[in-house]
């Protein structure tokens, strides 16, 4: 568990990458057109791809990578941009950590079953 530490005169505050990731996921779920948050992709060796980190914090600035599944009929580009804006705003407001970018990977589209 890597921690982002901020120091001030009254002490220090540590926010884990997992907390930032959790805030980001909750914010993304609130965006119209998002069906679910996808799990990280696995590579052929069975380990999580791209270093396994969906939140990278360097010098107090975060870069977030989100994998989402969109609802059928959602406008992909518009929904992804809304996810970027919503996640960035939520993380910055809740943690005080600057977010430099939110990279959104559309991992799938969910279509409701025609069976009723």
Residue frames as qw, qx, qy, qz and C-alpha x, y, z in Angstrom:
[[0.000, 0.889, 0.457, 0.000, 0.00, 0.00, 0.00],
 [0.423, 0.197, 0.001, 0.885, 1.74, 3.15, -1.19],
 [0.166, -0.792, -0.483, 0.334, 0.77, 6.30, 0.63],
 [0.266, 0.658, 0.106, 0.697, 0.63, 9.89, -0.49],
 [0.494, -0.533, -0.438, 0.529, 1.87, 11.91, 2.46],
 [0.095, 0.773, 0.106, 0.619, 1.17, 15.58, 3.04],
 [0.519, -0.294, -0.482, 0.642, 2.85, 17.33, 5.95],
 [0.085, -0.790, -0.147, -0.589, 1.64, 20.43, 7.72],
 [0.011, -0.538, 0.518, -0.664, 2.41, 22.11, 11.06],
 [0.681, -0.321, 0.334, -0.567, -0.13, 20.01, 12.97],
 [0.696, -0.155, 0.701, -0.020, 1.09, 16.65, 11.64],
 [0.070, 0.265, -0.757, -0.593, 0.94, 14.54, 8.52],
 [0.756, 0.281, 0.283, -0.518, -1.84, 13.07, 6.44],
 [0.133, -0.259, 0.884, 0.366, -1.41, 9.88, 4.45],
 [0.744, 0.348, 0.150, -0.551, -3.83, 8.84, 1.73],
 [0.555, -0.138, 0.782, 0.248, -3.33, 5.44, 0.15],
 [0.164, 0.179, -0.645, -0.725, -3.61, 4.81, -3.59],
 [0.087, -0.326, -0.939, -0.067, -6.42, 2.41, -2.75],
 [0.048, 0.636, 0.508, -0.579, -8.46, 5.24, -1.21],
 [0.145, 0.484, -0.289, -0.813, -7.88, 7.45, -4.24],
 [0.133, 0.010, -0.879, -0.459, -8.89, 4.55, -6.48],
 [0.024, -0.469, -0.856, 0.217, -12.03, 3.96, -4.42],
 [0.121, 0.633, 0.216, -0.733, -13.05, 7.63, -4.64],
 [0.148, 0.353, -0.566, -0.730, -12.42, 7.58, -8.40],
 [0.088, -0.170, -0.951, -0.243, -14.51, 4.43, -8.89],
 [0.049, 0.583, 0.690, -0.425, -17.42, 5.79, -6.86],
 [0.150, 0.598, -0.050, -0.785, -17.38, 9.01, -8.87],
 [0.123, 0.203, -0.756, -0.610, -17.23, 7.16, -12.19],
 [0.016, 0.330, 0.944, -0.015, -20.23, 5.01, -11.25],
 [0.128, 0.634, 0.452, -0.614, -22.30, 8.19, -10.86],
 [0.105, 0.384, -0.422, -0.814, -21.78, 9.21, -14.50],
 [0.758, 0.396, 0.259, -0.449, -24.75, 8.57, -16.79],
 [0.726, 0.563, -0.352, -0.181, -23.88, 5.84, -19.25],
 [0.121, 0.476, -0.843, 0.221, -21.43, 4.00, -16.99],
 [0.843, -0.201, -0.389, -0.313, -22.66, 0.47, -16.31],
 [0.875, -0.460, -0.021, 0.151, -19.73, -0.75, -14.16],
 [0.067, -0.832, 0.545, 0.075, -16.07, -0.37, -13.31],
 [0.912, 0.270, -0.308, -0.015, -14.02, -3.07, -15.04],
 [0.793, -0.516, 0.222, 0.238, -11.29, -5.06, -13.34],
 [0.029, -0.753, 0.534, 0.383, -7.69, -4.51, -14.50],
 [0.832, 0.427, -0.292, -0.200, -6.70, -6.48, -17.58],
 [0.766, -0.416, 0.472, 0.131, -4.60, -9.59, -17.09],
 [0.347, 0.651, -0.586, -0.335, -1.73, -10.41, -19.38],
 [0.812, 0.188, -0.520, -0.186, -0.76, -13.89, -20.59],
 [0.384, 0.221, -0.774, 0.453, 1.21, -14.65, -17.45],
 [0.491, -0.582, -0.648, -0.029, -1.84, -14.04, -15.29],
 [0.359, -0.401, -0.323, 0.778, -0.52, -10.89, -13.70],
 [0.175, 0.880, 0.339, -0.282, -2.12, -7.50, -13.91],
 [0.611, 0.474, 0.236, 0.588, -0.98, -5.59, -16.96],
 [0.174, 0.755, -0.002, 0.632, 0.65, -2.14, -17.07],
 [0.193, 0.350, -0.595, 0.697, 2.34, -2.30, -13.68],
 [0.383, -0.433, -0.808, 0.114, -0.96, -3.09, -11.93],
 [0.151, -0.379, -0.380, 0.830, -1.39, 0.46, -10.72],
 [0.143, 0.713, 0.583, 0.362, -4.49, 2.42, -11.54],
 [0.173, -0.982, -0.052, -0.063, -3.33, 5.37, -9.46],
 [0.715, 0.126, -0.151, 0.671, 0.17, 6.81, -9.64],
 [0.230, -0.967, -0.110, 0.008, 1.13, 9.65, -7.31],
 [0.690, 0.131, -0.074, 0.708, 4.36, 11.57, -7.86],
 [0.221, 0.052, -0.173, 0.958, 5.18, 14.70, -5.87],
 [0.195, 0.378, 0.550, -0.719, 1.58, 15.03, -4.69],
 [0.492, 0.374, -0.250, -0.745, 0.11, 14.90, -8.21],
 [0.624, 0.063, 0.767, -0.138, -2.03, 11.93, -9.20],
 [0.395, 0.269, -0.611, -0.632, -2.56, 10.23, -12.55],
 [0.618, 0.059, 0.658, -0.427, -5.55, 7.90, -12.61],
 [0.257, 0.145, -0.797, -0.528, -6.41, 5.11, -15.04],
 [0.606, 0.117, 0.505, -0.604, -10.03, 3.94, -15.13],
 [0.097, -0.015, -0.900, -0.424, -11.44, 0.90, -16.94],
 [0.470, 0.199, 0.400, -0.761, -15.18, 1.21, -17.43],
 [0.153, 0.300, 0.894, 0.295, -18.00, -0.78, -18.97],
 [0.244, 0.093, -0.039, -0.964, -20.59, 1.46, -20.59],
 [0.535, 0.371, 0.646, -0.398, -24.31, 0.87, -20.83],
 [0.395, 0.320, 0.703, 0.497, -25.57, -0.03, -24.30],
 [0.143, 0.840, 0.449, 0.270, -26.54, 3.10, -26.20],
 [0.369, -0.815, -0.017, 0.447, -24.21, 5.41, -24.28],
 [0.495, 0.845, -0.136, 0.151, -22.25, 7.89, -26.38],
 [0.883, -0.119, -0.167, 0.422, -18.73, 6.59, -25.84],
 [0.439, 0.367, -0.124, 0.811, -16.66, 9.75, -26.32],
 [0.294, -0.648, -0.027, -0.702, -19.06, 11.96, -24.36],
 [0.836, -0.511, -0.153, -0.126, -19.40, 9.47, -21.51],
 [0.812, -0.010, -0.196, 0.549, -15.62, 8.96, -21.25],
 [0.213, 0.481, -0.108, 0.844, -15.07, 12.73, -21.10],
 [0.548, -0.640, -0.073, -0.533, -17.72, 13.00, -18.37],
 [0.904, -0.320, -0.208, 0.191, -15.93, 10.26, -16.43],
 [0.598, 0.247, -0.187, 0.739, -12.64, 12.16, -16.74],
 [0.084, -0.565, 0.058, -0.819, -14.14, 15.41, -15.46],
 [0.724, -0.555, -0.144, -0.383, -16.21, 13.82, -12.69],
 [0.896, -0.193, -0.241, 0.320, -13.36, 11.65, -11.37],
 [0.457, 0.337, -0.192, 0.800, -10.85, 14.50, -11.44],
 [0.276, -0.593, 0.025, -0.756, -13.19, 16.83, -9.56],
 [0.831, -0.477, -0.187, -0.216, -14.20, 14.21, -6.97],
 [0.838, -0.072, -0.260, 0.474, -10.64, 13.13, -6.17],
 [0.299, 0.392, -0.166, 0.854, -9.37, 16.69, -5.93],
 [0.428, -0.590, -0.038, -0.684, -12.30, 17.80, -3.75],
 [0.873, -0.432, -0.165, -0.154, -12.23, 14.81, -1.40],
 [0.881, -0.173, -0.104, 0.428, -8.46, 14.37, -1.02],
 [0.138, -0.938, 0.141, 0.285, -6.91, 17.73, -1.85],
 [0.586, -0.238, 0.588, 0.503, -4.58, 15.92, -4.24],
 [0.355, 0.617, -0.273, -0.647, -4.08, 17.49, -7.66],
 [0.769, 0.216, 0.595, 0.085, -5.05, 15.17, -10.52],
 [0.075, -0.487, 0.480, 0.726, -3.03, 15.75, -13.68],
 [0.469, 0.180, -0.583, -0.639, -5.00, 13.34, -15.86],
 [0.681, 0.035, 0.632, -0.367, -7.64, 10.67, -15.84],
 [0.223, 0.281, -0.788, -0.501, -7.11, 8.08, -18.56],
 [0.732, 0.118, 0.410, -0.531, -10.32, 6.23, -19.39],
 [0.068, 0.179, -0.915, -0.355, -10.26, 2.82, -21.05],
 [0.758, 0.065, 0.051, -0.647, -13.63, 1.66, -22.33],
 [0.196, -0.298, 0.934, -0.005, -13.30, -2.05, -21.57],
 [0.064, 0.276, 0.942, 0.179, -16.73, -3.07, -22.76],
 [0.407, -0.105, -0.114, -0.900, -20.35, -2.24, -23.47],
 [0.178, 0.157, 0.920, -0.313, -23.19, -3.94, -21.61],
 [0.420, -0.110, -0.444, -0.784, -26.40, -4.56, -23.51],
 [0.576, -0.074, 0.549, -0.601, -29.48, -5.56, -21.53],
 [0.223, 0.038, 0.960, 0.165, -30.68, -9.03, -22.37],
 [0.401, -0.044, -0.428, -0.809, -33.53, -9.23, -24.86],
 [0.454, -0.295, -0.840, -0.031, -34.99, -12.02, -22.73],
 [0.196, -0.492, 0.099, -0.842, -37.46, -10.68, -20.36]]
